[in-house]
Amino acid sequence: MAKAGFYPFAAPPVPGNSRPDTAVARPRCGRCLRYNPAMFPYALARPLLFGLDAEAAHELTIAALHRFACLLPATPAAAGAPVSVMGLTFPNRVGLAAGLDKNGEAIDGLAKLGFGFIEIGTVTPRPQPGNPKPRLFRLPARQALINRMGFNNRGVDALLANVRRAKYRGILGINIGKNADTPIERAADDYRHCLEKVYPFASYVTVNVSSPNTKNLRQLQGGGELDALLSTLKASQAALADRHGRYVPLALKIAPDLDLQQILEIADALRRHRMDAVIATNTTVSRSGVEGLPGAAEAGGLSGAPLFEAATAVAASLAKALAGEVPLIAAGGITDGARAAAKLAAGAVLVQIYSGLIYRGPALVRECVNACANVRE
């Protein structure tokens, strides 16, 4: 997935105290002292990356962000008024959505791009390869992607090893899921296992029940299944808060493919279980807006510009139903600052971007930060 985030126009978030470790000085390696990185225009990088298979470009970007993080300029964070959400102070309202850095390999590099927060994962208890390749497809004519990755990751222990090595001390979300071979009736066991593992290291934890690429996963959004899962995880959260002496918020990530009744039922469950936030939305199984385009018939979740209207409509309906009782983080289809601002107008307090970075590059981060600051100030 061609992010090319290693050619930054934006800068790192201000270090915060949202993670359990205290802030530490970032070491400057010899290469950093000798090298003054130029601001490489993304317009030049994009054709090179788009010449590669989408997943190969994604892997190259993550490797570069990991290897050359210390070479990226450590300049002040992208401007934006700090905001308090879930008991955490975010330096700005624009975050990185889960999916780009599934294993937490490039946290320090991503921290240089100006995000107010970073979410890594989705991670599962055990390593798994995901679905067969090819499984990631660009639709450039509509600034869209289709993916059927299937929670490919190296497992929660590998992710945590990367988190321990990272120098980043800003707000870090960790997105958790279930292994593909875990029966849906035992899904709560996988989520609880991951929650217990990541709890000491996360600023907040996101429960992903909305990927369309893991069989039957989305049924966890419904009725009794959602109630049972949230009850289990909130009980674990309370016990972990006592054990570790700190409260780590829990967010739920939902799909855009929901009708109004389903949205109202989810809102009711969020309130009853006192969830700390909700993220709306994940990718869609709809092909509205990309019909007939090369690659549009591929199975998987559609993201990027065509998702914007559906995801924003779900966010607006959810915000109305929640009436401010549960904070809303909006994602889906943000390809410019105006769309980020529209998410806030729909009732969100924070936004997340991912697919837009493929088509716009890191300049999108600062554009969205500025647009969101203008809406709220």
N, C-alpha and C positions, 0 to 999 in steps of 0.2 A: 504494500500500500504506500504509494509514493508521497511521503510527507516532506522530504527534503528539509527537515527542521534544523539541519546542521548549517544552514545559511541564514542566520537570524537577522531580523531587523529590530527585534524587540529585546528586552533585557530581563534579568531575573527578578522574581518576587522578593520583597523585603523579608529577611529571615524572621520567623515568628516563633512563638513558644507553644505552638499547637501540637507538637509531638513531644513525647516524654523526655527526649534528650534536650539539654540546653544547647543553645546555638554555639557553634565552634567556628573558628577562623578557617577559611578555605585555604589549603596550601597552594602555593604557586610553584608549579613545576618549572624546570629549566626551560622547556619549550615555551611556556607561557611568558617568561621574562624576555625571550628573544623574539617572540612572534606577535605582531600586532594584526589581528585578523581583519581582513577587509570585509566590508558588507557586500557579499556576493549576491547580485540581483537574482531573485528566484526565477525571473523570466528566462534567465540563461540556464539555470539548473533544471528547470522543469522538462524541457525537451529531452535532456539526457536521461532523466528518470523515467519519463514516459516511453522511452525506447526500450525499457526493460519490462519483463513480466511484472504485473502489479505487486505480487507478493515478494518477488526478488527485490524490487525497489524499496518496499517496506523494510525488509530485512537489512538491506544496505544502509538505510537511513538510521535504523535503531543501532546498528553496529557503529556507525560514524558518530552518533550522539554519545554513545558510550565511550568510544576510544578518544574522542577529541573534545570532551566536555571542558577540560581545563584550558583549551585554546579559545573558547568563546568569550566574548567581552563581558566582564562583570561590571556593567553599568547600572544605574538606578532602575528600579522597577517601573513598568509601564504605569503611567499616572492613573489614578482612580481613587475615589474616596473609600477608605476602609469600611467594611460593613460587618455586622455581627449576625451570624446565622448558626443555628445549632449550638450556641454557646462558644463558637469559634470566631476569631476575628480574621476576615479575609482581606488582604491588601487591595484587591479589586474584585469585580464580580465575574470575571471570565476565567473558566477553568478548562483543563484538558479532559475530555471524556475518556472513559475506559475503552480499551481495545487497541490503542496505539502501542502501548508498552505493556504487554500482557505479563511479562516476567519481571518487571521493575529493573530492567537492564540499563535504561537511559535516563534515570531520574535527574541526575545532575545536569545533563545536557538540556533536557526539557525545561529545567528550572531557569535556564538562561533566556527563555523566549518571552517572558513577561506575563505568564499566567499567574492569576491570583491563587490558584490551587491546582493540584495534579491528581488525577485518579488513575491508578494502575490496575491490571487484571483485564479480564476476568480470570481468576485463579481457582483451581479445583484441588481437592485433597491430594490426589495422586497425579503424576504426570500423564498426559494423554496427547496423542498426535493430532486430534481433530479429524475433520472430514478429508477425504481424498482430494488431491490437487488435480487440476486447477480449481480454486475455490474463491478467488477474488478477481473482480472484473470492473474495469473502468467504463463509464458511459460519458465521455467528455462532452458530447453535444448538450447534455443536461447537467453537467457538473455533478454527476452521481456515481455511486458505487453499488455493486451487488456483492455481498459476501456470504459464504456458507462455511466459515472457518470451523465452527464447532468447538469452541473453547479449547483450542490448541494451546497448551502451556506446559511448563516443566514441573508443575506442582507447587504447593504452598511453601514447602521447605526451601526450594530453590529461590522463589520470589523473596522470601524473608532474608535469605543470605545476601541478596542484592540490596535490599532495603538497609540492612546493617552497614553495608559498605558505602552507601550514599552519604554525601556531605550535606545534602539539602535538609533544611530545618523548617521549611514552610509547611503549609497544610497539605497532607497526603491522604487521599482516600484510597481504600483498597476494596475492589469489587470482587465478590465471591460467588461461586456457582457450584453445581454438582457435576460429578463425573458422569460421562455418557452411559457407562455400564451400571450405574447405581439405579435400582428400580425406583420409580417415581414415588412409591409408598415410603421409601426410606430416604428421600431427598433431604429431609430435615437433618438427618445424621451428618450428611456432607456439609451442609451450611453451618451446622453447629461446630463441626470439627474445624472448618476454616475460620470461623469467628473466634474460637478459642486461640488458634494459632496467631492470627494477625492482630488481635486486640492490643497487645502491648506496643505495637509499632504504628498503628493507624491513628490519624486524626479523626476519621470517621470511616464506617464500613458500609458498603452498598450491597444489598441483596438483589442479585440479578435473577429475576424469574421471567424474563421477557425476551430472551434470545429466541429467534425462530429456528435456530440451527441445531438445537438439542431436542431430540424426540420427546414430546409430551411436556416439555418444560413450562410452556405457557399455561397449562392447566393449573399450575400453582397460583395463578392470579385470581382464581375463581373461588367464591364462596367458602366452603369448609376447608379446602386445601390451604387457602391463604390464611385463614384464621389459625389453623393448626401450626403452620410454619411460623407466623409472627409470634404466636404465644410461646413457642419453643425458644425462639431467638431472643425475645425480650426477657424471658426468664434467665437465659444464659448471660445476657448483657448485665442484668442486675447482679448475678453472682460474680461475674468478672470484674465489675466495678468495685465490689467489696474486696476482691482478692488483690486487685492492682492499685486501688486507691485513686482511680480516675475514671470518669465517665466518658465512654467513647460512643458518639451518636451512631444511630442506625438509620440508613435510608433504604427505600425500596425503589427499584427501577422497573417501570412498566412499559407496555407496548403501546404503539399508536393505533393498533387494530382493535379498538374497543368501542362498543356502543355506549350511549349515555347511561343506561342502566348499569352496565358493568363499571363505568367510571364512578357512579354514585356508590356502588357497593364497595369499591376499593377505597373511596374516600371515607366511608363509614368504618372500614377495618383499620385504616391509618389512624383515625381518631381514637377508636376504642383501645387499640394497642399502644397508643401514645408513641407512635413512630416519630422520629426526629426530623425526617425530611422524606420527600418523594422526588424521583427524577423522571421526568416525562419529556422525551420518550426514547425507546430503543428503535431499531430499524423496523421497516414495514414489509409485509408480504405482498402488499398491493403493487401493481405496476402502473398506476395512474401517473401520467406525465412522461412515461418512457416507452409507451407502446410502439412496437415496430422498430425500435432502435437496435443496432447490433449489440448482442449480449443481453438484451432485456428479458429474454426468455429463460435465462439461467436461474436455477433455484437459489433461494437464499433471501437475505434481508436487504432491502433497498435503503440507501442512505444518501445524503447530499441534498441538493436544491429541491428535488421533487417531493421530499419528505416534509418540507417546511409547513405547508398549510395544514396537513393532517396532524402533525405533531403539535403545532401551535393551538389547533382547535381542542385537542385533548387537554393540553396544559390549561387553556382558558376555562374549560368545563370543570376540570379538577380544582383549579384555584377558586372558582365560584362555590363549588361544593364544600371546600375546606374552610372558606371564609377566614383565612389567615391562621387557622389553628395548627397547621403543619406547613412548614416552609416548602416551597416548590422550586426545584432546580430544573431549568428547561434546556433541552437538547433536541437536535433534529433539524437539519436544513439551514444552519446558519452559515451563510457564504459571504456576508458583508455586515458592516456595523448596523445598518438599518434593520436587518433581520434580528440581530442580537437585541437591539432596543425594543423591537416588537415583542420579543419574548417577555421582557420586563413589563411592557404594557399589558400583556395577557395575564399577568399576575405572578410571574417568577421573581425570585429575589437574587438568583444566580443563574448563569448560563454556562453551558459546556460546548466546546467545538471539537471536531475531529475531521470529518470528511472534507470540510471546507479548506483545511490546510493543504490538501492535495492540489487543489485548483488555485488557491490564492497564495499559499506559502505563509511564512511566519508574520508577514505584514498584517495578516488578518487579525492576529492577536491584539496588537495595539489599536487597530481600527475599531475592534469590538469594545475594548476597554474604554476608549474615548467616547464611543457612542453610548455606552451604558452609563458612564459618568455624567454625560449631558442630560440623560433622561432623569436621573435621580437627584441631580444637584440644582 
